[in-house]
Amino acid sequence: MKNSIIKFKKLAAVLIASFMLLQVMACCSKQNTNSELDTSTSPFIGIDIDERTVSRSGLSYDVFCILPFIGWSYGDDYTIEELKGDKWTPLNTIVSPDSIFWASVSYTPSLLRLNTQKIDWTWLYGELNAGTYRIKKIIQKEWNGRIIHKYIISEKFRVY
């Protein structure tokens, strides 16, 4: 009886892991570049904002992936949009778009949310007014040194 329970637990663990892998692959198997993923309700990949750090000038966040070892990466770049009525509107930058440069760095999403990063957007957008916003980032999947998919992930936050 004890062996049967152990075998059942192992089988259940394998089935759950397989299901999670299939969900991630289905979620992330679109063929077109820069597809927008609605990650606000995804337990598999997305942006996790530390609500305690949200202010008019910045926030702290983590990009997470339930299976980070399958070639995901992201950089420092981001955009912010404001919810006006029922539409998301990109914020205007306070600097010329020609003078915006991002560091060429690549981070790997963390299963345990160990890559917390702080953003101060005052150089790009100034201080935000009270309202509902979302941060958008590009995350890419690489295979054999080639980028095979790019996705835009986002997460909402509120400034008071």
ZAMARGU-4260 file (C-alpha; in steps of 0.2 Angstrom, whole numbers, plus 5000, padded with zeros to 4 digits):
<rodrens>
0) 5000/5000/5000 | 5014/5012/5005 | 5023/5009/4988 | 5007/5012/4979 | 5005/5029/4987
5) 5023/5034/4983 | 5020/5029/4965 | 5004/5039/4964 | 5012/5054/4971 | 5027/5053/4959
10) 5014/5051/4944 | 5004/5065/4950 | 5020/5076/4951 | 5025/5071/4934 | 5007/5075/4927
15) 5006/5092/4935 | 5024/5097/4929 | 5019/5091/4911 | 5003/5100/4912 | 5012/5116/4917
20) 5025/5114/4903 | 5011/5112/4891 | 5002/5128/4897 | 5018/5138/4896 | 5022/5131/4878
25) 5004/5135/4873 | 5004/5152/4881 | 5021/5156/4872 | 5020/5147/4856 | 5014/5161/4845
30) 5023/5162/4828 | 5023/5181/4826 | 5035/5194/4833 | 5030/5206/4846 | 5014/5197/4850
35) 5006/5205/4865 | 5002/5193/4879 | 4990/5197/4893 | 5000/5191/4907 | 4990/5200/4921
40) 4981/5183/4925 | 4995/5171/4920 | 5003/5161/4933 | 5017/5156/4921 | 5025/5172/4915
45) 5023/5190/4918 | 5028/5205/4928 | 5026/5205/4947 | 5025/5223/4954 | 5029/5226/4972
50) 5014/5237/4976 | 5023/5244/4992 | 5036/5253/4980 | 5024/5261/4968 | 5026/5280/4968
55) 5024/5295/4956 | 5042/5292/4951 | 5045/5273/4950 | 5042/5256/4956 | 5051/5239/4959
60) 5046/5224/4949 | 5051/5206/4944 | 5049/5197/4928 | 5045/5179/4932 | 5043/5163/4922
65) 5038/5146/4929 | 5050/5138/4918 | 5064/5151/4916 | 5077/5138/4909 | 5068/5137/4892
70) 5077/5152/4884 | 5068/5168/4890 | 5077/5184/4892 | 5072/5203/4894 | 5081/5219/4895
75) 5080/5236/4904 | 5068/5244/4891 | 5050/5247/4896 | 5035/5259/4891 | 5021/5265/4902
80) 5003/5268/4897 | 4989/5276/4906 | 4971/5270/4906 | 4960/5283/4900 | 4942/5278/4900
85) 4943/5260/4893 | 4958/5263/4882 | 4977/5262/4886 | 4986/5277/4880 | 5005/5278/4878
90) 5013/5292/4889 | 5022/5305/4881 | 5041/5306/4885 | 5049/5322/4891 | 5064/5318/4881
95) 5066/5317/4862 | 5063/5299/4856 | 5080/5300/4847 | 5089/5302/4863 | 5082/5287/4872
100) 5095/5273/4873 | 5094/5257/4884 | 5108/5247/4891 | 5111/5232/4881 | 5109/5219/4895
105) 5100/5203/4896 | 5091/5196/4911 | 5083/5179/4914 | 5066/5178/4922 | 5066/5170/4939
110) 5055/5156/4946 | 5058/5163/4963 | 5057/5181/4959 | 5075/5184/4963 | 5079/5198/4950
115) 5070/5213/4958 | 5073/5229/4948 | 5069/5247/4952 | 5064/5259/4939 | 5064/5278/4941
120) 5055/5284/4926 | 5056/5303/4930 | 5070/5305/4917 | 5058/5298/4904 | 5041/5303/4909
125) 5042/5314/4924 | 5032/5311/4939 | 5015/5302/4936 | 4998/5309/4941 | 4986/5299/4951
130) 4978/5286/4940 | 4979/5268/4933 | 4994/5263/4922 | 5003/5248/4915 | 5021/5244/4912
135) 5025/5235/4896 | 5041/5225/4893 | 5047/5215/4879 | 5052/5197/4883 | 5060/5186/4870
140) 5063/5167/4868 | 5080/5162/4861 | 5085/5145/4854 | 5103/5142/4849 | 5108/5160/4850
145) 5094/5166/4839 | 5078/5176/4845 | 5064/5165/4839 | 5049/5174/4847 | 5046/5192/4855
150) 5032/5195/4866 | 5025/5211/4875 | 5021/5207/4893 | 5012/5220/4904 | 5006/5223/4922
155) 4994/5236/4929 | 4998/5247/4944 | 4989/5262/4952 | 4997/5278/4957 | 4988/5287/4971
</rodrens>
